[in-house]
Amino acid sequence: MRLLIGAGGLAALLCLTACGADPAPGPVEQIIVREPGAAPEATASNDRTGRETADRLVAEGKAAFAGCSGCHSLQKGAASGVGPNLFGIVGQAAGAAKDFGYSDALKRSGIIWDSAELDSFIANPAAKIPGTTMVAGAISEPEKRQAVIAYIIDISRN
């Protein structure tokens, strides 16, 4: 009798355990915690989306730079024209091109061109550097300025 109760209890326990099991669990939600200021981990999807966004921005910048090309070149080794050749300008000191006659104000500015400096200069050259000789070509739209800067950086890498 004791063996019968023990076997029956074991069978009941196995049945209850089997009934509660989920044979095919669904997706598991993950929460990723980063330290403040840490960059997110790259994924193939993020890389593809980021590259597509960057490519679109560069294409928009190329189209927008057409308005600048009357004065500026972006061709490596090309001579400066009405304005200096901008190939490789990012990381360079303002007024550094040897074949262009910069204003004294620009040469004395102490600026090292980066995205932020280019953005504020392109937005309003005379306000950024009073006395500059760049009196035309300001771009008031922030998105258009960012596109032009992305294009300048991209073309200088190639």
VOGU-3710 file (C-alpha; in Angstrom, 3 decimals, decimal comma):
1> mrlligaggl> 0,000/0,000/0,000  2,797/2,340/0,945  4,478/1,633/-2,399  1,231/2,333/-4,231  0,783/5,702/-2,507  4,424/6,600/-3,154  4,155/5,719/-6,845  0,821/7,552/-7,155  2,251/10,623/-5,466  5,267/10,571/-7,742
11> aallcltacg> 3,038/10,265/-10,817  0,872/13,179/-9,637  3,971/15,288/-9,003  5,295/14,541/-12,493  1,940/15,436/-14,060  1,772/18,747/-12,222  5,334/19,595/-13,165  4,707/18,796/-16,825  1,522/20,869/-16,920  3,307/23,971/-15,725
21> adpapgpveq> 6,206/23,780/-18,190  6,213/26,139/-21,187  7,584/24,055/-24,056  8,224/27,044/-26,358  9,064/30,222/-24,473  8,567/33,481/-26,371  11,131/36,216/-26,941  13,025/37,432/-23,932  13,190/41,164/-23,336  16,662/42,458/-22,626
31> iivrepgaap> 17,532/45,618/-20,829  20,997/46,962/-21,539  22,476/49,266/-18,957  25,393/51,544/-19,890  27,486/53,870/-17,850  26,517/57,526/-18,425  28,378/58,888/-21,423  29,327/55,450/-22,749  28,708/54,875/-26,433  26,035/52,353/-27,371
41> eatasndrtg> 27,227/49,011/-28,687  27,283/48,803/-32,462  25,048/46,343/-34,242  24,821/45,471/-37,905  21,435/47,197/-38,070  22,741/50,342/-36,360  25,803/50,380/-38,618  23,679/50,039/-41,770  21,206/52,701/-40,662  24,020/55,012/-39,594
51> retadrlvae> 25,835/54,534/-42,901  22,641/55,190/-44,859  22,054/58,377/-42,871  25,655/59,502/-43,374  25,484/58,753/-47,100  22,259/60,744/-47,413  23,788/63,678/-45,520  26,890/63,660/-47,741  24,711/63,571/-50,882  22,706/66,534/-49,588
61> gkaafagcsg> 25,971/68,312/-48,786  27,318/67,715/-52,269  24,210/69,314/-53,753  24,372/72,224/-51,301  28,109/72,765/-51,900  27,304/73,608/-55,515  26,478/77,097/-54,226  29,960/77,324/-52,673  31,870/75,967/-55,670  31,878/79,328/-57,451
71> chslqkgaas> 34,499/80,446/-54,913  35,823/77,252/-53,282  37,294/74,006/-54,569  37,303/70,641/-52,836  39,706/68,990/-55,240  42,953/67,752/-53,706  45,847/69,853/-54,962  43,665/72,331/-56,857  44,617/75,985/-56,666  42,545/78,366/-54,596
81> gvgpnlfgiv> 40,259/80,699/-56,456  38,126/83,554/-55,148  38,063/81,554/-51,895  40,568/79,024/-50,571  40,570/75,360/-51,571  38,743/73,564/-48,732  40,127/70,063/-49,329  41,429/68,780/-45,979  40,457/71,934/-44,090  39,178/70,085/-41,006
91> gqaagaakdf> 41,974/69,987/-38,450  43,840/72,862/-40,128  44,448/76,332/-38,721  42,384/79,122/-40,236  44,364/81,054/-42,830  46,878/78,243/-43,416  46,616/77,681/-47,191  49,772/79,045/-48,775  48,168/80,048/-52,075  45,387/82,243/-50,718
101> gysdalkrsg> 45,433/85,816/-49,431  43,402/85,632/-46,223  42,204/88,639/-44,292  44,302/89,617/-41,276  41,237/88,951/-39,103  41,026/85,327/-40,251  44,782/84,751/-39,917  44,701/86,121/-36,341  41,556/84,210/-35,354  43,428/81,248/-33,853
111> iiwdsaelds> 40,721/78,908/-35,130  41,454/75,274/-35,843  38,697/74,169/-38,199  36,415/71,468/-36,860  32,714/70,833/-37,408  31,603/73,310/-34,733  33,909/76,105/-35,953  32,883/75,549/-39,566  29,226/75,537/-38,569  29,393/78,882/-36,772
121> fianpaakip> 31,542/80,446/-39,513  29,313/79,263/-42,366  26,225/80,467/-40,466  27,525/84,049/-40,332  31,155/84,631/-41,358  31,236/88,347/-40,433  29,811/87,690/-36,961  32,226/84,809/-36,303  35,291/86,708/-37,541  34,698/90,455/-37,862
131> gttmvagais> 36,862/91,728/-40,715  36,768/88,514/-42,760  36,660/88,947/-46,524  34,076/86,155/-46,901  31,052/88,372/-47,302  28,828/85,992/-49,271  27,831/82,385/-48,902  26,376/82,283/-45,413  24,031/79,328/-44,937  21,277/80,056/-42,447
141> epekrqavia> 19,707/76,572/-42,351  21,468/74,374/-39,732  20,632/71,130/-41,573  22,123/72,455/-44,810  25,292/73,581/-42,978  25,675/70,146/-41,393  25,267/68,515/-44,810  27,927/70,774/-46,373  30,322/70,051/-43,495  29,696/66,285/-43,821
151> yiidisrn> 30,479/66,555/-47,535  33,682/68,542/-46,929  34,852/65,946/-44,400  33,872/63,006/-46,613  35,509/64,314/-49,783  38,719/65,068/-47,874  38,948/61,440/-46,689  38,939/60,120/-50,253
//
